[in-house]
Amino acid sequence: MTPAEEERLLMEKVQQADFVVVELTLYTNTHPNDMEALEQWREAIKKAAQVRRQYESRYGPISLNSIPTQQALEVGWRWNQSPWPWQR
């Protein structure tokens, strides 16, 4: 598997995890007493954060809301230089 394919697959995992969080958020907004769904939502948040950290530790921040990595703090993250994360 090429490095580009590895990055794409990891980004897909980030997107999938984020999708689950959004869907469970919508569901729990309309079903606030569903304790099982609330627990699934809490776990989905943790999983999404873990996958996002994994991606960002290898490929850099995904958004401005990302906590800077040590490398970004030392070298500096230059948003005005390519490739941007979605251009790789």
Secondary structure, 3 states (H helix, E strand, C coil): CCHHHHHHHHHHHHHHHHHHHHHHHHHHHHCCCCHHHHHHHHHHHHHHHHHHHHHHHHHCCCCCCCCCCHHHHHHCCCCCCCCCHHHC
